[in-house]
Amino acid sequence: PEFDPNTAGAAGAENGFNRVTNGVYELGSTFKPLSIAAAIDAGVVRDLGKPWNATPISVGRSTIRDLKPKGETLNVPQALVYSSNTVTARVADELGAERLRRTMIDLGMDSRPFIDLPARGFPLWPKGKWSRITNMTVSYGHGLAVTPLHLASAYAAMVNGGVWRPSTLMKLDPADVPRGRRVFKESTSSRMRQMLRMISLYGTGRNADAPGYRVGGKTGSAEKASGGGYNKTSLVSSFAAAFPMDAPRYVVVIVIDEPKGTVASSFQRTAAFNAAPVVGRLVPRIGPMLGVQPDERRDVDISDLQYLVDKH
């Protein structure tokens, strides 16, 4: 919030808007793991070491390119670690618009978030049949705007074994937890836990890593829509994370609307320099309160994938 929660009465009506459940945003590259998970689940991605074309893609009048190109080819773990738009878009293109669309529906992205609160924002969902370019851009978090709660629920499903469940503010007895619906296979969820952890160890999420808490997650930096296009000077920065990644218990989503470059962020406005560090500082503070103690002897086993990133 933009006010001190301890003095909420002095906040003013303009600060009463619940951005978590009611604000909708294009959340950028935080969508990439969801798209890759859908492709792994469908068998489109089988060999994680396969090199994918990472050069710019032209579709009609649109060109998709990477912010910081890492070469002409990247495998899927590299594409997530280095946050490649082009590889994610090509994977989504092979997956097909209908299958990615179905995954997003199964994750609840097409309807108001499930939560026991009245203020629930409706997503900005692409109209009609998804075109090829819509499918590609949605895969890396543009063209579909959702609430931070939508994203948190989707990440929970991705790391908990693949089952999406409605959110609630109520503390439930384990016997009363909804069965939910399966979105991803357990094997896919296991792979995604590995790759999310690798992003925090080696990629754009390094500033989110908190020693002993095995944080895994993904950055997202999206230009804000403006006047039928996008404003290159106005960003939404986000980081979606879970911990501890070897046995996930909690999801954390940080969204910063129009961040400003500061000395602390090296005058950068992207999520790696603002949203990710918030997670890195927040998790050690809330972990013990939530019953999660740091343990540097444990971690996700990434040994069968690590060489795929090291080879770049």
N, C-alpha and C positions, 0 to 999 in steps of 0.2 A: 504493500500500500504506500501511497504518497503522504502518509500522516503517521503519527505515533499511535499505535494501537492502544497504548495505555491511557491516551486521552482522546478516545474516539468521539466523544461528545462534542469536541471542539473542531472536528475535522471538516464540517461543512457538507452540504448535500452533494456537491460535485465530486467529493471523494468517496461517496457511498457505493459507487459502481463496483460490482464484484467481477474483477477481470479474470479470475480463475474459472468461473462457471458461466459467465455471461459475455465476456469479451472474446471475439473471434479474430484469429491471426493466421496469416500464412507463415508456417513455422519452419520453412526451409529444410535444410539438410537433416533435421531430426527425423524426417520421413524416410531417408535412404535405408536405414536398417529394416524398416517395415516392408519396403519394396523388395529388398534382397531376400528377406525371410519368405515372402510370397513366392519368389522365383525358386528358392531352394525347395520349398514345399511342393511346388508343381513339377519339379524335376528339370526345370529350365537351367538351373545351375546345379551341376553334379560335381564337376571337377573344379575345386576352388583354386587350383593352380593354373587354370586355363587363362591365357592372356586375352584380354578384351581390348578392342580399339578404343583409345582414349583421346583421339583427335576430335576437333570440333565437328558438330553435326548440323547440317542445314536441312530444315524441313519447311518448305514453302519460303516465307519471308523471315522465318525465325532461325537463329543460330544458337545452338547450345554449346557452351565452352566451359572449361574449368577456370576457376579464379587463379589458381596457381598450378599450372600443368606440371606433371611429374614424369612425362615421357609419352611416347606414342602408344604404349600398351600398359595395362595394369591388370592384375588378377583381382578377384572380388575382395579378399581381405585388404589388399592395398587400396582399392577403390574406397572402402569405408574408412580406413586409417587416414588417407589423404583427402577424403571427401570429394570424390570425383563425380561431377554432374554427368559427364559424358558416358562413363561406364554404367552408371545407374540408369541413365536414360536408355542405353542400348539393351541392358538387361530387361527393363520394363517393356521395351519394344518387342523383344522375343517372347516375353510373358504374355503380352496382349492386353488391350484395354479392358476387356470384359473380366479377365481374371484379377487384374489389379483393382478394378472397381468393386468386384465382389469381396475382395479382402477388406477394402476400406469400409464397405457396408457391414461386414461381419465384425469389424472393430468398432462399430457404432458411429462412424464418422459422418453419416448421412442424416443424423437426427440429433435432437437436443441431448446434452449429456445426461446420464442417469445419476441423479443425486437428489437427496431429499431437501431441496431448496427451491423456492419459487423462481429465482433469477437464473435462467438457463438459456444460453445463447444458441440460436439456430445456425448451423454451419453454412458457409457460402459454398455450395456444392455445384460442380459443373453441370450445366443444363444438357438434357438430351443424351444422345449416344456420344461417348467420349471419342474424340478424334485422336489421331496418332500423336499430334503434338501435345494435346491435353494429357494423354496417358504418360508421355515422357516427362512433362513438367510436374505433374502431380507426384511422380516417383521421387522427385527431390524437393517436394514441399512447396511448390508454387501452383496457383490455380485452384487450390482448395484451402479454405480458411476454417479453422476449428478452434475450440477453446483449449486452454492448457489442460483442463481436466480430460478432454478427449485424448490428448497425447499421453497423459499419465496412465489412463486406462489401457491404451494400446500397448504401451511399453510393459505394463504389468502382465498382459497376456503374452507378449513376446518372450519374457524371461521366466514366467512361472511354470513352464511346461506346455504353453500354447493355448490356455483357456481364458477367454474373455468373460469377465463378470461385471455386473453393474456396481457402481460405487455407492457407498453409504457413509453417513456420518455416525451411524450407530455401531456400538461395539457388539459384535455378534458372537454367539456361541459357535464353535466349530461345526456343530451339527446343523446349525441354521444357515450356514453360508450357501448362497445359491450355487447350483451345479454349473451354471454358465454355459457357454457354447465353445466348442473347440474351433480354433482358427488356424493354429499351426500344429504340426506334429511335434511330439516331444523331442525327437532327434533334431528338428529344425531349431527349436528353442535352445537346445544345448549348444548348437553351433553359434547361435546369435549371442549367447552369453560369452562365449570365447571371443568373438570378434568385437563386441562392445568393450570387453576388458582390454583388448589390444588397442583400441582407440584411445583409452585413457592412459595406457602405458607408452605408446609410441606415436600417437597421432594428434589430431586437433584437440583432443580432450585431456592432454597431459596436465593442464592446470587444474583439472577436476580431481585428480588422484589424491586420495587421503591415505597416508601410510597405515596399513593394517586393516583398512575397511574394504578393500577390494572393489573399488568403485568402477563401474563400466557405464559408458554412455556415449552420446553423440551431440556434437555442436550443430547449431542451425543459425544462419545469418541470412535473412531474407529482406530484400528491398520492399518497401511498402508501396501498395498500389496507389496511384494518383493520376487522375485525369485520363483514364483509359490506358495508362501505361504504368511504369514503375519509377519511383523517385530514387535515384542512385545515392542521394545524400541522406535518406531517411531509412533506417533499418529497424527490424525486430530481431534481437539476438536471443537465442535460447539454448538451453542445455537440458537434455532429458537423460536421466541416469537411474541406475538401480544399485543397491548394495545390500549385503555383501554378495558379489557376483557368483561366488561358488555355491551359495545357497540363498538366493534373493529373498529379502524380507520387505524392503521398502523401495518405492520409486520416488524420485525427486525431480521436479520440473521447474526450471528457472526461466522466466521470460522477462526480458528488458525491452521496453518500448522506447525506441529512439534513443539509444545510448549515446553518450558523448565521450570522445576520447579524452583521457586524463593522463596525468603522469603515471598513476598506478597501472593503467592499461597500455602504457607505452604509446599513448595517443591513438590507439587502435579502437575501432568500434565493433569489430566482429566478435562472435561468441567465444572464441578461444581465449580472448583477452578480458572478457567481462563476465559472461554467464558461467563459463567453466570454473573460473576461480571462486565464484560464489559457492558453487557446489563443494569445491575443495576445502573451503573454510567452514561451510555449514555442517557437512556430514560428521566431522569429529566432535561438533558441539551437540548435535541431536542424537548421534548414535548411542552413547551411553544412556541417555534418557529413554531410548526406545529398546533398551536391552541388548544392544549390539556393541560388544567390546572389540577394540582393535586386536588383531592377531596376525602378526607378520609371518607366522609359520604356515599359514594357509593361503591358498589362492586357486584360481581357475587353472586347470592344466591346459596350456596353449601350445604345448611342445609340438603337436602335429601340424600346427599352422604357422608358428613363429618364423620358420625358415622362408615362408612365402612372402613375408614382409621384409625380412632381412636381405633377401636376394635383390631388392630394388637398389 
